[in-house]
Amino acid sequence: MRKMLAAKTRFIMATSLLFSGPAWALDVTDNGAIEALINDTIAPLMDEHRIPGMAVALSINGQQHYFNYGLANQEAEIPVTDETLFELGSVSKIFTAALAGYAQASGGLALSDPASQHLAALEGSAFDEISLLELGTYTAGELPLQFPESVQSEETMIDYYRQWQPESAPGSHRLYSNPSLGLFGYLAAQSLGQPFEMAMEETLFAPLGLEHSYFQVPEAQQAHYAYGYSKEDEPIRVNPGMLDAQAYGLKSTAADVLTLVEANMSGAELNEPLSQALAATRTGYFEIGNMTQGLGWESYAYPVALDQLLAGNSLEMILQPNPANRLTPPLAPRQEALYNKTGATNGFGGYVAFVPSEQIGIVLLANRNYPNQARIEAAHHILSALSEAP
C-alpha cells in the first residue's frame, strides 16, 4: 500500500464558481472537509495512474493551502514535503514568457521585432520574417515539437535555425514547439545582455521571492529533488537538451509555482516592469478554437466547460498544426478567464490553473507523467466543490 502523508492545510475562505457544473457543496470553514476533498480526489488519482508522490497547492483569496502525498523517492522511502522539488516540464514556459515580458517592459525588445534582430547569426534566414511574438505563441510556421537528435550544441542549434524553412505562413498556424518557445526565451535573455539563467534569477526569481526554483539543482538541495518514475517504474530525471532551461528545464516546489500564480492574480506589490511583464503573458494574441494563446499561458472565457479545457489540452492540440486567428488588437488580460498550463518530462507531470475574478488557483505536481485529461479532471473536481461553498 502506498505511504500516504497527512495533508496540510491553512486558513481557507469562501470562493465562487471556477468551472461550470459544480460537483457538491462544501463548508470551506471546515478544514477537515477541505482535507477530505483533496484526499478523496488525489488518492484514487494516484492509485489509477500509479503516481508515487504528489504536491497540491491552492490559493483562495490570497490564502495558501498545501497538501503532500506519497513518496519523492520510492527506493529510499523519502516522502513528499513542502520542500520537494519537481520537474515542471513545460510549466517552465510560463516563467520563460515572464522574462520576455520583462525584456519588453524594460525596453530590451518589442514583440513585433523580427527574431533575427536579436541574434546576428540568424540574419538572412527565415527569422527575418518571423516575429518574437510568433516564436512565443508557437505560430512561427510550424517549428517542430522537439529539435532533431543531431542538434547537440549551440553551433548546431544556430545552424538548424538558419536552414529551417516554415511549413506555413508565420502567424497562420499554431504548432506546439519547444524550439519555438525556447528560442523566444534565448533571444529575450540576449536582449537583456545576460545569460538566460542569470536573467531569470535577477528579474523574476529574486523579486518574487522564489527561493526554491532551479535550472541546475544545487548540491545542497539534491536531497529535496524528487525522482520521476517511468512507465516501468524506473527512477528517472530529465536529460539535458538544447534550450532545455527555456522550454522545460525548471525544477521547483509547489509553493514557488503558486507564488507565480498569485502574482498573476493580484500583482499589487510588484514593481512596474514585472507587473507589465506578467500582464504581457496573460494577453491574448491568437485564438485556436475556444482557447486563447498568450505567452506561456493559455486561457478560456470564464466560466468554461470541462470539455473545452480537455480539448484545448488534447494531444491533437499539442501534436498537430491548428489554424490560428490573430487577435488585432491583442486581447487585454481578462478577469473573467481561466488561465492554465500543463507540463511534463518523462518522469513528471504538472498542471496549473487560475481565475483572476475568483482569486483562486491550483498547482498539481506529480512524479509520474500521467495524462493531461486526468490532471484537468482532478482540478475540476476540487475547484468545483470549493466553488459552491455557502
C-alpha positions in Angstrom: 0.0 0.0 0.0 1.3 3.5 -0.9 2.5 5.5 2.0 0.2 8.5 2.3 1.2 11.6 4.2 -1.3 13.6 6.2 -2.3 16.6 4.1 -1.5 20.0 5.5 -3.9 22.9 5.1 -4.1 26.5 6.2 -7.0 29.0 6.7 -9.3 28.9 3.8 -12.0 31.4 2.6 -15.2 31.0 0.6 -15.0 31.4 -3.2 -17.4 31.1 -6.1 -17.7 29.2 -9.4 -14.5 28.2 -11.1 -15.7 25.7 -13.6 -19.3 25.3 -14.9 -21.1 22.4 -13.3 -20.2 22.3 -9.6 -19.8 18.8 -8.1 -21.1 19.3 -4.5 -21.3 22.0 -1.8 -18.5 22.2 0.8 -18.2 24.1 4.0 -14.9 25.9 3.4 -14.7 26.9 7.1 -14.2 23.3 7.9 -10.5 22.4 7.3 -11.3 18.7 7.8 -13.8 18.9 5.0 -11.2 20.6 2.8 -8.6 17.9 3.6 -11.2 15.2 2.9 -12.0 16.7 -0.5 -8.3 16.8 -1.5 -7.6 13.3 -0.1 -10.7 11.8 -1.8 -9.6 13.3 -5.2 -5.9 12.7 -5.1 -5.8 9.2 -3.6 -7.8 7.5 -6.4 -5.9 9.6 -9.0 -2.6 8.3 -7.6 -3.9 4.7 -7.5 -5.2 4.7 -11.0 -2.1 6.2 -12.5 0.4 4.6 -10.1 1.8 8.0 -9.1 4.4 7.7 -6.3 4.1 11.2 -5.0 2.2 14.5 -5.4 2.1 18.0 -4.1 -1.1 20.1 -4.3 -1.2 23.8 -3.7 -4.2 26.1 -3.6 -4.6 29.8 -3.4 -8.0 31.2 -2.4 -8.4 34.9 -1.9 -4.7 35.2 -1.1 -4.7 32.3 1.4 -2.4 29.3 0.6 -3.1 25.7 1.3 -0.6 22.8 0.8 -1.1 19.1 0.7 1.6 16.5 0.2 1.2 12.8 -0.6 3.3 9.7 -1.1 7.0 9.4 -1.9 9.5 11.6 -3.7 11.9 8.7 -3.8 10.5 5.2 -3.6 13.8 3.4 -3.3 14.8 5.5 -0.2 11.2 5.9 1.0 11.7 9.7 1.1 8.3 11.4 1.5 7.0 14.4 -0.5 7.2 17.6 1.7 6.8 21.3 1.2 10.4 21.4 0.1 10.2 18.7 -2.6 11.5 19.8 -6.0 9.5 18.6 -9.0 10.5 18.8 -12.6 8.0 21.3 -14.1 8.4 20.4 -17.8 6.5 22.8 -20.0 5.1 24.7 -17.0 8.6 26.2 -17.2 7.3 28.2 -20.2 5.2 30.5 -18.1 8.4 31.5 -16.3 10.3 32.0 -19.5 7.5 34.0 -21.0 7.6 36.4 -18.0 11.3 37.0 -18.7 10.4 38.0 -22.3 7.6 40.3 -20.9 10.1 41.9 -18.6 12.5 42.5 -21.5 9.7 44.2 -23.4 8.6 46.3 -20.4 12.2 47.4 -19.8 12.8 48.3 -23.4 15.1 45.4 -24.4 12.8 44.2 -27.1 9.4 44.6 -28.8 7.3 41.5 -29.5 6.9 42.8 -33.1 10.7 42.7 -33.6 12.0 40.2 -36.2 13.6 37.4 -34.3 16.9 37.9 -36.3 17.1 41.4 -34.9 18.3 40.0 -31.6 20.8 37.4 -32.9 23.0 38.4 -35.8 23.6 34.8 -36.7 20.0 34.5 -37.8 20.2 37.4 -40.3 19.4 36.3 -43.8 17.3 33.3 -42.6 13.6 32.7 -42.3 13.7 34.5 -39.0 14.0 37.8 -40.8 10.2 37.4 -41.4 9.3 35.8 -38.1 8.5 38.0 -35.1 9.3 37.3 -31.5 5.6 37.2 -30.8 5.2 34.3 -33.3 8.0 32.4 -31.6 6.4 33.0 -28.2 3.0 31.7 -29.4 4.1 28.7 -31.5 2.9 30.4 -34.7 6.3 30.8 -36.4 5.5 28.5 -39.3 5.4 25.0 -37.7 8.7 24.6 -35.9 8.6 21.0 -34.6 7.8 19.8 -31.1 11.5 18.9 -30.5 14.9 19.5 -32.0 16.3 16.8 -34.3 18.7 14.5 -32.5 21.6 16.0 -34.5 21.2 19.3 -32.6 23.5 18.8 -29.7 25.4 22.1 -29.4 24.8 25.8 -29.7 26.6 25.8 -33.0 24.4 23.1 -34.5 21.3 24.8 -33.0 22.1 28.0 -34.8 22.8 26.1 -38.0 19.4 24.3 -37.6 17.5 27.6 -37.3 19.4 29.1 -40.2 18.5 26.3 -42.5 14.9 25.8 -41.3 12.0 26.8 -43.6 8.4 27.4 -42.5 5.7 24.9 -43.5 3.0 27.6 -43.3 3.0 31.3 -43.3 4.1 32.8 -39.9 1.1 33.7 -37.8 -1.3 31.4 -39.7 -1.0 28.1 -37.7 -0.1 27.1 -34.2 2.1 24.1 -33.6 3.3 23.5 -30.0 7.1 23.6 -30.1 10.0 23.6 -27.7 12.4 25.1 -30.3 9.9 27.9 -30.8 9.4 28.9 -27.2 13.0 28.0 -26.4 14.4 30.4 -28.9 11.9 33.1 -27.6 13.5 32.8 -24.2 17.0 32.7 -25.6 16.5 35.9 -27.5 14.8 37.6 -24.6 17.9 37.0 -22.5 20.1 38.2 -25.4 18.2 41.4 -25.5 18.9 41.9 -21.8 22.6 41.2 -22.3 22.6 38.3 -19.8 22.8 34.5 -19.8 19.3 33.1 -19.6 19.6 31.6 -16.1 21.1 34.7 -14.6 18.4 36.9 -16.2 15.7 34.7 -14.8 17.2 34.8 -11.3 17.6 38.6 -11.3 14.4 39.7 -13.0 11.9 37.0 -11.8 13.0 34.7 -9.1 14.6 37.2 -6.7 11.8 39.9 -7.0 9.1 37.3 -6.4 10.9 35.5 -3.6 11.2 32.2 -5.5 13.9 30.7 -3.3 13.4 27.1 -4.4 13.4 27.2 -8.2 16.4 25.9 -10.1 17.6 25.0 -13.6 20.5 23.1 -12.1 19.6 21.8 -8.6 22.5 22.7 -6.3 24.2 20.1 -4.2 22.6 21.5 -1.0 19.1 20.9 -2.5 19.7 17.4 -4.0 18.1 15.7 -1.1 14.8 17.5 -1.9 14.9 16.7 -5.6 12.3 14.0 -6.3 12.9 11.2 -8.7 10.4 10.8 -11.5 9.2 7.3 -12.5 8.9 5.8 -15.9 6.1 3.5 -17.1 8.3 0.7 -16.0 8.7 2.3 -12.5 12.4 3.1 -13.1 13.6 6.2 -11.3 14.5 8.9 -13.9 15.3 12.5 -14.3 15.2 14.9 -17.2 18.1 14.7 -19.7 20.0 17.8 -20.8 19.0 19.2 -24.2 19.3 22.4 -26.3 17.3 25.2 -24.8 16.0 22.9 -22.1 16.1 25.6 -19.4 14.0 27.9 -21.6 11.4 25.3 -22.6 11.1 22.6 -20.0 14.0 22.6 -17.6 12.9 24.3 -14.3 12.7 22.4 -11.1 10.6 23.9 -8.3 8.3 23.5 -5.4 4.5 23.7 -5.4 4.8 26.8 -3.2 7.1 28.6 -5.7 4.8 27.9 -8.6 1.8 29.1 -6.5 3.7 32.3 -5.8 3.9 33.0 -9.6 0.1 32.2 -9.9 -0.7 34.6 -7.1 1.5 37.3 -8.7 -0.6 36.9 -11.9 -3.8 37.1 -10.0 -3.1 40.2 -8.0 0.4 41.7 -8.5 -0.4 44.6 -6.3 3.1 44.8 -4.7 5.1 44.1 -7.9 7.4 46.7 -9.4 6.2 48.2 -12.7 8.4 46.3 -15.1 7.4 43.0 -13.5 3.7 43.8 -13.3 3.8 44.7 -17.0 5.7 41.6 -17.8 3.1 39.3 -16.2 0.3 41.2 -17.9 2.0 40.6 -21.3 2.0 36.8 -20.6 -1.8 36.9 -19.9 -2.6 39.0 -23.0 -4.3 37.0 -25.8 -2.6 37.1 -29.2 -4.2 34.2 -31.1 -7.4 32.2 -30.9 -7.3 28.5 -31.6 -10.8 27.2 -31.3 -12.0 28.1 -27.8 -8.5 28.6 -26.5 -6.7 31.9 -26.5 -2.9 31.7 -26.7 -0.9 34.1 -24.6 2.8 33.9 -23.8 3.1 30.6 -22.0 -0.4 30.9 -20.5 -3.4 29.6 -22.4 -6.8 31.0 -21.5 -10.6 30.4 -21.9 -13.6 32.7 -21.4 -14.9 32.0 -17.9 -16.9 30.1 -16.8 -15.5 27.3 -19.0 -16.9 23.8 -19.6 -14.7 20.9 -18.8 -14.8 19.5 -22.4 -13.4 22.8 -23.7 -10.5 22.6 -21.3 -9.9 19.0 -22.3 -10.0 19.9 -26.0 -7.6 22.8 -25.5 -5.1 20.5 -23.8 -5.6 17.5 -26.0 -2.9 15.5 -28.0 -4.4 17.0 -31.2 -3.7 20.5 -29.9 -0.2 19.5 -28.9 0.9 17.4 -31.9 -0.9 18.8 -34.8 -0.8 22.3 -36.5 -4.0 24.1 -35.9 -5.3 27.2 -37.8 -4.7 30.3 -35.6 -6.7 33.6 -35.7 -4.5 36.6 -34.9 -6.2 39.0 -32.5 -5.8 42.6 -33.6 -5.6 44.4 -31.3 -4.5 41.7 -28.8 -7.0 40.8 -26.1 -6.1 42.5 -22.8 -5.7 40.4 -19.7 -9.1 39.3 -18.5 -10.5 38.9 -15.0 -13.3 36.6 -16.3 -11.0 34.0 -17.7 -9.4 30.7 -16.7 -5.6 30.6 -17.4 -3.9 27.2 -17.5 -0.7 25.4 -18.4 0.3 21.7 -18.5 3.8 20.4 -18.3 5.7 17.1 -18.3 9.0 15.4 -18.5 9.4 11.6 -19.0 9.0 11.2 -15.2 6.9 14.1 -14.0 3.5 15.7 -14.8 2.1 19.0 -13.7 -0.9 21.3 -14.1 -1.5 24.9 -13.1 -4.8 26.9 -13.4 -6.2 30.1 -12.0 -9.1 32.5 -12.4 -8.4 36.2 -11.5 -12.0 37.2 -11.0 -12.4 34.4 -8.3 -8.9 34.8 -6.9 -8.5 31.1 -6.9 -5.6 29.0 -8.3 -4.3 25.4 -8.1 -1.0 23.7 -8.7 -0.7 19.9 -9.1 2.8 18.4 -9.3 3.5 14.6 -9.6 6.5 12.5 -10.1 4.9 10.5 -12.9 3.9 11.7 -16.4 0.2 10.9 -16.4 -2.5 12.0 -18.9 -3.5 15.7 -19.2 -7.1 14.7 -19.0 -6.7 13.2 -15.6 -4.9 16.3 -14.3 -7.6 18.6 -15.6 -10.5 16.4 -14.3 -8.9 16.3 -10.8 -8.5 20.1 -10.7 -12.1 20.4 -12.0 -13.4 18.2 -9.2 -11.5 20.1 -6.4 -12.3 23.6 -7.6 -15.9 22.9 -8.5 -16.5 21.6 -5.0 -14.9 24.7 -3.5 -17.0 27.0 -5.7 -20.3 26.1 -4.2 -19.4 26.8 -0.6 -22.0 28.8 1.2 
